[in-house]
Amino acid sequence: MSRSSLFLEGVAHPAGYRDVSPQQLSQSVARVRVVDVREPHEFNGDLGHIEGAELVPMGAFPAAASGWDRDVDVVLICRSGNRSGRVAAALAPLGFNGLMNLAGGMLAWNAAALPVKR
């Protein structure tokens, strides 16, 4: 399977995933799987969440991802990009080929004044 332009534009991370900026994701959000790894109170809290994002709290990985298609491009999101980066690093060795992390997380998304759902 060919990778999305979002994945190809991302910055490669040594742990096997790519970091993408809020601006890059905003242009491709409808074409990738967006998974938010925060807790429910954060997902629905002040920072909101990206429209269409799936909530899968960090503690639910990798069990939740065990049935996912490993060839689908997935962008992981959290508050600052740290937790989602750890989840991406944990999933990469399991054969996920299109893993991305939102650099700066929802803090950066909000700072860029991109749309959120609250």
C-alpha distances in whole Angstrom, upper triangle without the diagonal:
4,6,9,13,14,12,13,17,17,20,19,21,22,21,17,16,17,20,20,23,24,24,21,20,23,21,17,19,18,14,14,15,19,20,24,25,29,32,33,36,34,31,34,36,37,34,32,29,26,26,23,23,23,26,25,28,27,29,27,24,23,24,23,19,19,18,15,12,10,7,9,10,14,17,20,23,27,30,30,27,28,27,24,23,25,23,20,21,22,18,17,18,17,14,12,10,10,14,16,20,22,25,28,27,29,32,30,29,32,34,31,33,30,30,30,31,34
4,7,9,12,10,10,13,15,17,17,19,21,20,17,15,15,18,18,21,22,22,18,18,20,18,15,17,17,13,13,15,18,20,24,26,29,32,33,36,33,31,34,36,36,33,31,28,25,25,23,23,23,26,26,28,28,30,28,25,24,26,24,21,22,21,17,14,13,9,10,10,14,16,19,23,26,29,29,25,27,27,23,23,25,23,19,21,22,19,17,19,19,15,13,10,10,13,15,19,20,23,26,26,28,30,28,27,30,31,29,31,28,28,29,31,34
4,7,8,6,7,10,11,14,13,16,18,18,14,12,12,14,14,17,19,18,15,14,17,15,12,14,15,11,10,13,15,18,21,22,26,29,30,33,30,28,31,32,33,29,28,25,22,22,21,20,21,23,23,25,25,28,26,23,22,24,23,19,21,20,16,14,12,9,8,7,11,13,16,19,23,26,25,22,24,24,20,19,22,20,16,18,20,17,15,18,18,14,12,9,7,10,11,15,17,19,22,22,24,27,24,23,27,28,26,27,24,25,26,28,31
4,5,5,6,9,10,14,14,17,19,19,16,13,12,14,12,15,16,15,12,11,14,12,9,11,12,8,8,11,13,16,19,22,25,28,29,31,28,26,29,30,31,27,26,22,19,20,18,18,19,22,22,25,25,28,26,24,23,25,23,20,22,21,17,15,14,11,9,7,10,11,15,18,21,24,24,21,23,23,19,19,22,20,17,19,21,19,17,20,20,17,14,11,8,11,11,14,15,17,21,20,22,24,22,20,24,25,22,24,21,22,23,25,28
4,5,5,6,9,12,14,17,20,20,17,14,12,13,11,13,14,13,9,10,13,10,8,12,13,10,10,14,15,18,21,23,26,29,30,32,29,27,29,31,31,27,26,23,20,20,20,19,21,24,25,27,26,30,28,26,26,28,26,23,25,24,21,19,17,14,13,10,13,13,16,18,22,24,23,21,23,24,20,20,23,22,19,21,23,21,19,22,23,20,17,14,11,13,12,15,15,17,20,20,21,24,21,19,23,24,21,23,20,21,23,25,28
4,5,5,6,10,12,15,18,18,15,12,9,10,7,10,11,10,7,7,10,8,7,9,11,9,9,12,12,15,17,20,22,26,27,29,26,23,26,27,27,23,23,19,16,18,17,16,19,21,22,24,23,27,26,23,23,26,24,21,24,23,19,18,17,14,12,9,10,10,13,15,18,20,20,17,20,21,17,17,20,19,16,18,21,19,17,21,21,19,16,13,10,11,9,11,11,13,16,16,18,20,17,16,20,20,18,20,17,18,20,22,25
4,5,5,8,9,12,15,15,12,9,7,8,8,11,13,13,10,10,13,12,10,12,14,11,10,12,13,15,17,19,22,26,27,29,26,24,27,28,28,25,24,21,18,20,19,17,19,21,21,23,22,25,24,21,21,24,22,19,21,21,18,16,14,12,11,7,9,9,12,15,18,21,19,16,19,19,16,15,18,17,13,15,18,16,14,17,18,16,13,10,7,8,7,10,11,13,17,16,19,21,18,18,21,22,20,22,20,21,22,24,27
4,6,8,9,12,15,16,13,11,9,10,10,12,15,15,11,12,15,14,12,15,16,14,13,15,16,19,21,23,26,29,31,33,29,28,31,32,31,28,27,24,21,23,22,21,23,25,25,26,25,28,28,25,24,27,26,22,24,24,21,19,17,14,14,11,13,13,16,18,21,24,22,19,21,22,19,17,20,20,16,18,21,19,16,19,20,18,15,12,9,11,10,13,14,15,19,19,22,23,21,20,24,24,22,24,22,24,25,27,30
4,7,9,12,16,17,15,12,9,9,8,10,12,11,8,10,13,12,11,14,16,14,14,16,17,19,21,22,25,29,30,32,28,27,29,30,29,26,26,23,20,22,22,21,23,25,25,26,25,29,28,26,26,29,27,24,26,27,23,21,19,17,16,13,14,13,16,17,20,22,20,18,20,22,19,17,20,20,17,19,22,20,18,21,23,20,18,15,12,13,11,12,13,13,16,17,20,21,18,18,21,21,19,21,19,22,23,26,29
4,6,9,13,14,12,9,5,5,5,8,11,11,8,10,13,13,12,14,17,15,13,15,15,17,18,20,22,26,27,29,26,24,27,28,27,23,24,21,19,21,21,19,21,23,23,24,22,26,25,23,23,26,25,22,24,25,21,20,18,16,15,12,12,11,13,14,17,19,17,14,16,18,15,13,17,17,14,15,18,17,15,19,20,18,16,13,11,10,8,9,10,10,13,14,17,18,16,16,20,19,18,21,19,21,22,25,27
4,6,10,12,11,8,5,5,7,9,13,14,11,13,16,16,16,17,20,19,17,18,18,19,20,20,23,26,29,30,26,25,29,29,28,25,25,23,21,24,24,22,23,24,24,24,23,26,26,23,23,27,26,23,25,27,23,22,20,19,18,15,15,13,14,16,18,19,17,14,15,17,15,13,16,17,14,14,18,17,15,18,20,19,17,14,12,11,9,10,11,10,13,15,18,19,16,17,21,20,19,22,21,23,24,27,29
4,7,9,7,6,4,7,9,12,16,17,14,15,19,19,18,19,22,20,17,19,18,19,20,20,23,27,29,31,27,27,30,30,30,27,27,25,23,26,25,23,24,25,24,24,22,25,25,22,22,25,25,22,24,25,22,21,18,17,17,14,14,13,15,16,19,20,18,15,15,17,15,12,15,15,12,12,15,15,12,15,17,16,14,12,11,10,9,10,12,12,15,17,20,21,19,20,23,23,22,25,24,26,26,29,31
4,5,6,5,5,7,10,13,17,18,16,17,20,21,20,20,23,22,19,19,19,19,19,19,21,25,28,29,26,25,29,29,29,26,26,24,23,26,25,23,23,24,22,22,20,22,23,20,20,23,23,20,22,24,22,21,18,18,18,15,15,14,14,15,17,19,16,13,13,15,13,9,11,13,10,9,13,13,11,13,16,15,14,13,12,10,9,10,12,11,14,16,19,20,18,20,23,23,23,26,24,27,27,29,31
4,5,7,9,11,14,17,20,22,20,20,24,25,23,24,27,25,22,22,21,21,22,21,23,27,30,31,28,28,32,32,32,29,30,27,26,29,28,26,26,26,24,24,21,23,24,20,20,23,24,21,23,25,23,22,19,19,20,18,17,17,16,18,20,21,19,15,15,16,15,11,12,14,11,9,12,13,10,12,15,15,14,14,14,12,12,13,16,15,17,19,23,23,22,23,27,27,26,29,28,30,30,32,34
4,6,9,11,14,18,20,23,20,20,24,25,23,23,26,24,20,20,19,18,19,18,20,24,27,29,26,26,29,30,30,27,28,25,25,28,26,23,23,23,21,20,17,19,20,17,16,20,20,18,19,22,20,20,16,17,18,16,15,15,14,16,17,20,18,14,13,14,12,9,9,10,8,5,8,10,7,9,12,12,12,12,13,10,11,11,15,14,17,18,21,23,22,23,26,26,26,29,28,29,29,30,32
4,7,10,13,17,20,22,19,18,22,23,21,21,23,21,18,18,18,17,19,18,21,24,27,29,27,26,30,30,31,28,28,25,24,26,25,22,22,22,20,21,18,20,20,17,16,19,20,16,18,20,17,17,13,14,15,13,13,13,13,16,18,21,19,15,15,15,13,10,11,11,8,7,9,9,6,8,11,10,9,8,9,8,9,11,14,15,18,18,22,23,22,23,26,27,26,29,27,29,28,30,32
4,7,10,13,16,18,15,15,18,19,17,17,20,18,15,14,14,14,16,16,19,22,25,27,24,23,27,27,28,24,24,22,20,23,22,19,19,20,18,19,17,19,19,16,15,19,18,15,17,19,16,16,13,13,13,11,10,10,10,13,15,18,16,13,13,13,11,8,10,10,6,7,10,9,7,10,12,11,9,8,7,5,5,7,11,12,15,15,18,20,19,19,23,23,23,25,23,25,24,26,28
4,6,10,13,15,12,12,16,16,15,15,18,16,14,14,14,15,16,16,19,23,25,27,24,23,26,27,27,23,23,21,19,21,21,18,19,20,20,20,18,22,21,19,18,22,21,18,20,22,18,18,15,15,14,11,10,9,10,12,15,17,15,12,13,14,11,9,12,12,9,10,13,12,10,14,16,14,12,10,8,6,5,6,9,9,13,13,17,18,16,17,20,21,20,23,21,23,23,25,27
4,7,10,12,10,10,14,15,14,14,18,17,14,15,13,14,15,15,18,21,24,25,21,21,24,24,24,20,21,18,17,20,20,17,19,19,19,20,18,21,22,19,20,23,22,19,22,23,20,20,18,17,16,13,11,9,10,11,13,14,12,9,11,13,10,8,12,13,10,11,15,14,13,17,18,18,15,14,11,9,6,5,6,6,9,10,14,15,13,13,17,17,16,19,18,20,20,23,25
4,7,8,6,7,10,11,11,11,15,14,12,14,12,14,14,16,18,22,23,25,21,20,23,23,22,19,19,17,15,17,18,16,18,19,20,20,19,23,23,21,22,25,23,21,24,24,21,21,19,18,16,12,11,8,10,10,13,15,13,10,13,15,12,11,15,15,13,15,18,17,16,20,21,20,16,15,12,10,7,6,5,6,9,10,12,14,11,11,15,15,14,16,15,17,18,20,23
4,5,5,6,9,10,11,12,15,15,14,15,14,15,15,17,18,22,23,24,20,19,22,22,21,17,17,15,14,17,18,16,19,20,21,21,21,24,25,23,24,27,25,23,27,27,24,24,22,21,19,15,14,11,12,11,13,14,12,10,14,16,13,13,17,17,15,18,21,20,19,23,24,23,20,19,15,14,10,9,6,5,8,9,11,12,8,8,12,12,10,13,12,14,16,19,21
4,5,5,6,9,10,10,14,15,14,15,12,14,14,16,17,20,21,22,18,17,19,19,18,14,14,12,11,13,15,14,17,18,20,20,20,24,24,23,25,27,25,23,27,27,24,24,23,22,19,16,14,11,12,10,12,12,12,11,15,16,14,15,18,18,17,20,22,21,21,25,26,25,22,21,17,15,12,10,7,7,8,8,8,10,7,5,9,9,7,10,8,11,12,15,18
4,5,5,7,9,10,13,14,14,16,14,17,17,20,21,24,25,25,22,20,22,22,20,17,17,15,13,15,17,16,19,21,23,24,24,28,28,27,28,30,28,26,29,29,26,26,25,23,21,17,16,13,15,14,16,16,15,15,18,20,18,18,22,22,20,22,25,24,24,27,28,27,23,22,18,17,14,13,10,10,11,12,12,13,10,8,11,11,8,10,8,11,13,17,20
4,6,6,7,9,12,12,12,14,13,16,17,19,21,24,25,26,23,21,23,24,23,19,19,16,14,15,16,16,19,21,22,24,23,27,27,25,26,29,26,24,27,27,23,23,22,20,17,14,14,11,14,14,16,17,16,15,18,20,17,17,21,20,18,21,23,22,21,25,25,24,20,19,15,14,11,11,9,10,12,13,14,15,12,11,14,14,11,14,11,14,16,19,22
4,5,5,5,9,10,9,11,9,12,13,16,18,21,22,23,20,18,20,21,20,17,16,13,10,12,13,12,15,17,19,20,21,24,24,22,23,26,23,21,24,24,21,20,20,18,15,12,11,8,11,11,14,15,15,13,17,18,15,15,19,18,16,19,21,20,20,23,24,22,19,17,14,13,10,10,8,10,12,11,12,14,11,9,13,14,12,13,10,12,13,16,19
4,6,5,8,10,11,13,11,14,15,18,19,22,22,23,20,18,19,20,19,16,15,13,9,11,12,12,16,18,20,22,23,26,26,25,26,28,25,24,27,26,23,23,22,21,18,15,14,11,14,13,15,16,17,16,20,20,17,19,22,21,19,23,25,23,23,27,27,26,22,21,17,16,14,13,11,13,14,13,12,14,12,9,12,13,10,11,7,9,11,14,17
4,6,8,9,10,13,13,16,18,21,22,26,26,27,24,21,23,24,23,20,19,16,13,13,14,15,18,21,23,25,25,29,28,27,28,30,27,25,28,27,24,23,23,20,17,14,15,13,16,16,19,20,20,19,22,23,20,21,24,23,21,24,26,24,24,28,28,26,22,21,17,17,15,15,13,15,17,16,16,18,15,12,15,16,13,14,11,12,14,17,20
4,6,5,7,10,10,14,16,19,21,24,24,26,23,21,23,24,24,20,19,16,12,12,12,13,16,19,20,23,23,27,26,24,25,27,24,22,25,24,20,19,19,17,14,11,11,10,14,14,18,20,20,18,22,22,18,19,23,21,19,22,24,22,21,25,25,23,19,17,14,14,12,14,12,15,17,16,16,19,16,14,17,18,15,16,13,14,15,17,21
4,5,6,8,7,11,13,16,18,21,21,23,20,17,19,21,21,18,16,12,9,9,9,9,12,15,17,20,21,24,23,22,23,24,21,20,23,22,18,18,18,17,13,11,10,9,12,12,15,17,18,17,20,20,16,18,21,19,18,21,23,20,21,24,24,22,19,18,14,14,12,13,11,14,16,14,14,17,15,12,15,17,15,15,12,11,12,14,17
4,6,8,9,13,15,18,20,23,22,24,22,19,20,23,23,20,18,14,11,9,8,10,13,16,18,21,23,26,24,23,24,25,22,20,23,21,18,17,18,17,13,11,11,11,14,15,18,20,22,20,23,23,19,21,24,22,20,24,25,22,23,26,25,23,20,19,15,16,15,16,15,18,20,18,17,20,19,16,18,21,18,18,14,13,14,15,19
4,7,9,13,16,19,22,24,24,26,24,21,23,25,26,23,21,17,13,13,11,12,14,17,19,22,23,26,24,23,23,24,21,19,21,20,16,15,16,13,10,9,10,11,14,16,19,22,23,20,23,23,19,20,23,21,19,22,23,20,20,24,23,21,17,16,12,14,13,15,15,18,21,19,19,22,20,18,21,23,20,21,17,16,17,18,22
4,6,10,13,16,18,21,21,24,22,19,21,23,24,21,19,15,12,12,10,10,11,15,16,19,19,22,20,19,19,21,18,15,18,17,13,12,13,11,8,6,6,7,10,13,16,19,20,18,20,19,16,17,20,17,15,18,20,17,17,20,19,17,14,13,10,10,10,12,12,16,18,16,17,20,19,16,20,22,20,20,17,17,17,18,21
4,6,10,13,16,18,18,21,19,16,19,21,23,20,18,14,11,11,9,8,8,11,12,15,16,19,17,16,16,17,14,12,15,14,11,11,11,11,7,6,5,6,9,11,14,18,19,16,19,17,14,16,18,15,13,17,17,15,16,19,17,16,13,13,10,10,10,12,12,16,18,15,16,20,19,17,20,22,21,21,18,17,16,17,19
4,7,10,12,15,15,18,16,13,16,18,19,16,14,10,8,9,7,5,6,9,10,13,14,17,16,15,16,17,14,13,16,16,13,13,14,14,11,9,6,5,6,7,11,14,15,13,16,15,11,14,16,13,12,16,17,15,16,20,18,18,14,15,12,10,9,10,10,13,15,12,12,16,16,13,16,19,18,18,15,14,13,14,16
4,6,9,12,13,15,13,11,14,16,18,15,14,10,9,11,9,5,5,6,7,9,10,13,12,11,13,14,11,10,14,14,12,14,14,15,12,11,7,6,5,6,9,12,14,12,14,12,9,12,13,11,11,15,15,13,15,18,17,17,14,15,13,11,10,10,10,14,15,12,12,16,16,14,17,20,19,20,17,16,14,14,16
4,6,9,10,12,10,8,11,13,15,12,11,8,9,11,10,6,6,5,6,7,9,12,11,12,14,15,12,13,16,17,15,17,17,19,16,14,10,8,6,5,6,9,11,10,12,10,8,11,13,11,12,15,15,14,17,20,19,20,17,18,16,13,12,10,10,13,13,9,9,13,14,13,15,18,18,18,16,15,13,13,14
4,7,9,12,10,9,12,14,16,14,13,11,12,14,14,10,9,6,5,4,5,8,9,9,11,13,11,12,15,17,15,18,18,19,17,16,12,10,7,6,6,9,11,10,10,7,6,10,10,8,10,13,13,13,16,18,18,19,16,18,17,14,13,11,11,14,14,10,11,14,16,15,17,19,20,21,19,19,16,16,16
4,7,8,6,6,10,10,13,11,11,10,12,15,15,11,10,7,7,5,6,9,10,12,14,16,14,15,19,20,19,21,21,23,21,19,15,13,10,8,5,7,10,10,11,8,8,12,12,11,13,16,16,16,19,22,21,23,20,22,20,17,16,13,13,15,14,10,10,13,15,15,15,18,20,20,19,18,15,15,14
4,6,5,6,9,10,13,12,12,11,14,16,16,13,12,8,8,5,8,9,10,13,16,16,14,16,20,21,20,23,24,26,23,22,18,17,13,11,9,10,13,14,14,11,12,15,15,14,17,19,18,19,22,24,23,25,23,25,23,20,19,17,17,18,17,14,13,15,18,17,18,21,22,22,21,20,16,15,14
4,5,5,6,8,12,12,10,10,13,15,15,12,11,7,9,7,11,12,12,15,18,18,16,18,21,22,21,24,25,27,24,23,20,18,15,13,11,12,16,17,17,14,15,18,18,17,19,22,21,21,24,27,26,27,25,27,25,22,21,19,18,20,19,16,14,16,19,18,18,21,23,22,21,19,15,13,12
4,6,5,6,9,10,10,11,15,16,17,15,14,11,12,10,13,14,15,18,21,21,19,21,25,25,25,28,28,30,27,26,22,20,17,15,12,12,15,17,18,16,16,20,20,19,22,24,24,24,27,30,29,30,28,30,28,25,23,21,19,21,19,16,14,15,19,18,17,20,22,21,20,19,15,13,11
4,5,5,7,7,7,9,12,14,16,13,13,10,12,10,12,14,15,17,20,21,19,21,24,25,24,26,27,28,26,24,20,18,15,12,9,8,12,14,15,13,14,17,18,17,19,22,22,22,25,28,27,29,26,28,25,22,20,18,16,17,15,12,10,12,15,14,14,17,19,18,17,16,13,12,10
4,6,8,8,6,6,9,11,12,9,10,7,10,9,12,14,15,17,19,20,17,19,22,23,21,24,25,26,23,21,18,15,13,10,9,9,13,14,16,14,13,17,18,17,18,21,21,21,24,27,26,27,24,26,23,20,19,16,15,17,15,12,10,12,15,13,13,17,18,17,16,14,10,9,8
4,7,8,5,7,10,12,13,12,12,10,13,13,16,17,18,20,23,23,20,22,25,26,24,27,28,29,26,24,21,19,17,14,12,12,16,17,19,17,17,21,22,20,22,25,25,25,28,31,30,31,28,29,27,24,22,20,18,20,18,15,12,14,17,15,14,18,19,17,16,14,10,8,6
4,6,5,8,12,14,16,14,15,13,15,14,17,19,20,22,24,25,23,24,28,28,27,29,30,31,28,26,23,20,18,14,12,11,14,17,18,17,17,21,22,21,23,26,26,26,29,32,31,32,29,31,28,25,23,20,18,20,17,14,11,12,15,14,13,16,18,16,16,14,11,10,7
4,5,9,12,15,17,16,17,16,18,17,19,21,23,24,27,28,26,27,30,31,29,31,32,33,30,27,24,21,19,15,13,11,14,17,18,18,18,21,23,23,24,27,28,28,30,33,33,34,31,32,29,26,24,21,18,19,16,14,10,10,14,13,10,13,15,14,14,13,10,10,7
4,7,10,12,15,13,15,14,17,16,17,20,21,22,25,26,24,25,28,29,27,29,29,30,27,24,21,18,16,12,10,8,11,13,16,16,16,18,20,20,21,24,25,25,27,30,30,31,28,29,26,23,20,17,14,15,13,10,6,7,10,9,7,10,12,11,11,11,8,9,8
4,7,9,12,11,13,12,15,15,17,20,20,21,24,25,22,23,27,27,25,27,27,28,25,23,19,17,15,12,11,10,13,15,17,17,16,19,21,20,21,24,25,25,27,30,30,30,27,28,25,22,20,17,15,17,15,11,8,10,12,10,9,12,14,12,11,9,6,5,5
4,6,9,7,9,9,12,13,15,18,18,19,21,23,20,20,24,24,21,23,24,24,21,19,16,13,12,9,9,10,13,14,16,15,14,17,19,18,19,22,23,22,24,27,27,27,24,24,21,19,17,15,12,15,14,10,7,11,12,9,9,13,14,13,10,9,5,5,7
4,6,6,9,10,13,15,17,20,20,20,22,23,20,20,23,23,20,21,22,22,19,16,14,11,11,9,11,12,14,14,17,17,14,17,20,18,18,22,23,22,23,27,26,26,22,23,19,17,15,14,11,14,14,11,8,12,12,9,10,13,13,12,9,7,5,6,9
4,6,9,11,15,17,19,22,21,21,23,24,20,20,24,23,20,21,23,22,19,17,15,13,14,12,14,15,18,18,21,20,17,20,23,21,21,24,25,23,25,29,27,27,23,24,20,19,17,17,15,18,18,14,12,15,16,12,13,16,15,14,11,8,6,6,9
4,6,10,13,15,18,21,19,19,21,21,18,18,21,20,17,18,20,20,16,15,13,12,13,12,15,17,19,18,21,20,17,20,22,19,19,23,23,21,23,26,25,24,21,22,18,18,16,16,15,19,19,16,14,18,18,15,16,19,18,17,14,12,10,9,12
4,6,9,12,14,17,16,16,18,18,15,15,18,18,15,17,18,18,15,13,11,9,9,9,11,13,16,15,18,16,13,17,18,16,16,20,20,18,20,23,22,22,18,19,17,15,14,13,12,16,16,13,12,16,16,13,15,18,18,17,14,12,10,10,12
4,6,10,12,14,13,13,15,15,12,12,15,15,13,15,16,18,14,14,11,10,10,10,12,14,17,16,18,16,13,16,18,15,15,19,18,17,19,22,20,21,17,19,17,15,15,14,14,18,18,15,14,18,19,16,18,21,21,21,18,16,14,12,14
4,6,9,11,10,11,14,14,11,12,16,16,14,17,18,20,17,16,13,12,10,10,10,13,16,15,16,14,12,16,16,13,15,18,18,16,19,22,20,21,18,21,19,16,16,15,15,18,18,14,13,17,18,17,18,21,22,21,19,17,14,13,13
4,6,8,6,8,10,10,7,9,12,13,12,16,16,19,16,16,12,12,10,10,10,14,16,15,15,12,11,14,14,11,13,16,15,14,17,19,17,19,16,19,18,15,15,14,15,18,18,15,15,18,20,19,20,23,24,24,22,20,18,17,17
4,5,6,8,10,11,9,11,14,16,15,19,19,21,19,19,15,14,11,10,9,12,14,14,14,10,10,13,12,10,13,15,14,14,17,20,18,20,18,21,20,17,16,15,16,18,18,14,15,17,20,19,20,23,24,24,22,21,18,18,17
4,5,6,9,10,10,11,14,16,15,18,18,21,19,18,15,14,10,10,9,12,13,12,11,7,8,11,9,7,10,12,11,12,15,17,16,18,16,19,18,15,15,13,15,17,17,14,15,18,19,19,21,23,24,25,24,23,20,20,20
4,6,8,9,9,11,14,16,16,20,20,23,21,21,18,17,14,14,13,15,17,16,14,10,11,14,11,9,13,14,12,13,17,18,17,20,18,21,21,18,18,17,19,20,20,18,19,21,23,23,24,27,28,29,27,27,24,23,23
4,6,6,6,8,10,13,13,17,17,20,19,19,16,16,13,14,14,17,19,17,16,13,12,15,13,10,13,15,12,12,16,17,15,18,16,20,20,17,18,17,19,21,22,19,20,22,24,24,25,28,29,29,27,26,24,23,23
3,5,5,6,8,11,11,15,14,17,17,17,14,14,12,13,14,17,18,16,15,11,11,13,11,7,10,11,9,8,12,13,12,14,13,16,17,14,15,15,17,20,21,18,20,22,24,23,25,28,28,29,27,27,24,24,24
4,6,5,6,10,10,13,12,16,16,16,14,15,13,15,16,19,20,18,17,13,12,14,11,8,10,11,8,7,11,11,9,12,11,15,16,13,16,16,19,21,22,20,22,25,26,25,28,30,30,31,29,29,26,26,27
4,5,5,8,10,13,14,17,17,18,16,17,15,18,18,22,23,21,20,16,15,17,15,12,14,15,12,10,14,14,11,14,14,17,18,16,19,19,21,24,25,23,24,27,28,27,30,32,33,33,31,30,28,27,27
4,6,7,8,12,13,16,15,16,14,15,13,15,16,20,22,20,19,16,14,17,15,12,13,15,13,11,14,16,13,15,13,17,17,15,17,17,20,22,24,21,22,25,26,25,27,30,30,31,28,27,24,23,24
4,5,5,9,9,12,12,13,11,13,12,15,16,20,21,19,19,16,13,15,14,10,11,13,11,8,11,13,10,11,10,13,13,12,14,15,18,21,23,20,21,25,25,24,27,29,29,30,27,27,25,24,25
4,6,9,9,13,13,15,14,16,15,18,20,24,25,22,22,19,17,18,17,13,13,15,12,10,12,12,9,10,10,14,15,14,17,19,21,24,26,24,25,28,29,28,31,33,33,34,31,30,28,28,29
4,7,9,12,12,14,14,16,16,19,21,25,26,24,24,21,19,20,19,16,16,18,15,12,15,15,12,12,11,14,15,15,18,20,22,26,27,25,26,30,30,28,31,34,33,34,31,30,28,27,29
4,6,9,8,11,10,13,14,17,19,23,24,21,22,19,17,18,18,14,14,16,14,11,13,14,11,11,9,12,12,12,15,17,19,23,25,22,23,27,27,25,28,31,30,31,28,27,25,25,27
4,5,6,9,10,13,15,18,21,25,26,23,24,21,18,19,20,16,15,17,16,12,13,14,11,10,8,10,10,11,15,17,20,23,26,23,25,28,28,26,29,32,31,32,28,28,27,26,29
4,6,8,9,13,14,18,21,24,25,21,22,20,17,17,17,14,12,14,13,10,9,11,8,6,4,6,8,9,13,15,18,21,24,22,24,28,27,26,29,31,30,31,28,28,27,28,30
4,6,9,13,15,18,22,25,25,22,23,22,18,18,19,17,14,16,16,12,11,13,12,8,6,6,6,9,12,16,18,21,24,23,25,28,27,26,29,31,29,31,27,28,27,28,30
4,6,10,12,16,19,23,23,20,22,21,17,17,19,16,14,16,16,13,13,15,13,11,8,8,6,8,11,14,16,19,22,20,22,25,24,23,26,28,26,27,24,24,24,24,27
4,7,10,13,17,20,20,17,19,18,15,15,17,15,12,15,16,12,12,15,14,12,9,7,4,6,8,11,13,16,19,17,19,22,21,19,23,25,23,24,21,21,21,22,25
4,6,10,13,17,17,14,16,15,11,12,14,12,9,13,14,11,11,15,14,13,9,9,6,5,6,8,10,14,16,14,16,19,18,17,20,22,21,22,19,19,19,20,22
4,7,10,13,14,11,13,13,9,10,13,11,9,12,14,12,12,16,16,15,11,12,8,6,5,5,7,10,13,11,12,16,15,13,17,19,17,19,16,17,16,17,20
4,7,11,11,8,10,9,5,8,10,8,7,11,12,11,12,16,15,16,12,13,11,8,6,5,6,10,11,9,11,14,14,13,16,18,18,19,17,17,16,17,19
4,7,8,6,9,8,5,8,11,10,10,13,14,14,15,19,19,19,16,17,14,11,9,6,5,8,9,6,7,10,11,10,13,15,15,16,14,15,13,14,16
4,6,5,7,6,5,9,10,10,11,14,15,15,17,20,21,22,19,20,18,14,12,9,8,9,8,5,6,9,10,10,12,14,15,17,15,16,13,15,15
4,6,8,8,8,11,13,13,15,17,18,19,21,24,24,25,22,23,21,18,15,11,10,10,8,5,5,6,9,9,10,12,14,15,15,15,13,14,14
4,6,8,8,9,12,13,14,15,17,19,20,23,24,25,22,23,20,17,14,10,8,7,5,4,6,6,7,10,11,11,13,15,15,17,15,17,18
4,6,5,6,9,10,10,12,14,15,16,19,20,21,18,19,17,13,11,7,6,5,5,4,8,9,9,11,13,14,15,17,16,18,17,19,19
4,6,5,6,9,10,11,13,14,15,18,19,21,19,20,18,14,12,9,9,8,8,8,11,11,12,14,16,17,18,21,20,21,20,21,22
4,5,5,6,9,10,11,12,14,17,18,19,17,19,18,14,13,9,10,11,11,9,12,13,14,15,17,19,20,22,21,22,20,21,21
4,5,5,6,9,10,10,12,15,16,17,14,16,14,10,9,6,8,9,10,8,11,13,14,14,17,18,19,21,19,20,18,19,20
4,5,5,6,9,10,10,13,15,16,14,15,13,10,8,6,8,9,10,10,13,14,14,16,18,19,20,22,21,22,21,22,23
4,5,5,6,9,10,12,14,15,14,16,15,12,11,9,12,12,13,13,16,17,18,19,21,22,23,25,24,25,23,25,25
4,5,5,6,9,11,11,13,11,14,13,10,10,9,12,13,15,13,16,18,18,19,22,23,24,25,24,24,22,23,24
4,5,5,6,9,10,11,9,11,10,6,7,7,10,12,14,13,16,18,18,18,22,23,23,25,23,24,23,24,25
4,6,5,8,10,11,10,12,12,9,10,10,13,14,16,16,19,21,20,21,24,25,25,28,26,27,26,27,28
4,6,7,8,10,10,12,13,11,12,12,16,17,19,18,21,23,23,23,26,28,28,30,28,29,27,28,29
4,6,5,7,6,9,10,8,11,12,15,17,19,18,21,23,23,23,26,28,28,30,27,28,26,27,28
4,5,6,5,7,9,7,10,12,15,17,20,19,22,24,24,24,27,28,28,30,28,29,28,29,30
4,5,7,9,12,11,14,15,19,20,23,22,25,28,27,27,31,32,32,34,32,32,31,32,34
4,6,9,12,11,14,16,20,22,24,23,26,28,28,28,31,33,32,34,32,32,31,31,33
4,6,9,10,13,16,20,22,25,23,26,29,28,28,31,33,32,34,31,32,31,31,33
4,6,6,10,13,16,19,22,20,23,26,25,24,28,29,28,30,28,28,27,28,30
4,6,9,13,16,18,22,21,23,26,25,24,28,29,28,30,27,28,27,28,31
4,7,10,13,15,19,18,20,23,22,21,24,26,24,26,23,24,24,25,28
4,7,10,13,16,15,17,20,19,18,22,23,22,24,22,23,22,23,26
4,7,9,12,12,14,17,15,15,19,20,19,21,19,20,19,21,23
4,6,9,8,11,13,12,12,16,17,16,19,17,18,18,19,21
4,6,5,8,10,9,9,12,13,13,15,13,15,14,17,19
4,5,9,9,7,9,12,12,12,15,14,17,16,19,21
4,7,6,5,7,10,10,11,13,13,16,15,18,19
4,5,6,6,9,10,11,13,12,14,12,15,16
4,5,5,6,8,10,10,10,11,9,11,12
4,6,5,6,9,10,11,12,11,14,14
4,5,5,6,9,9,12,12,15,16
4,6,5,7,6,8,8,12,14
4,5,5,6,8,8,11,12
4,5,8,11,11,15,16
4,5,9,11,15,16
4,7,9,12,14
4,7,10,13
4,7,10
4,6
4
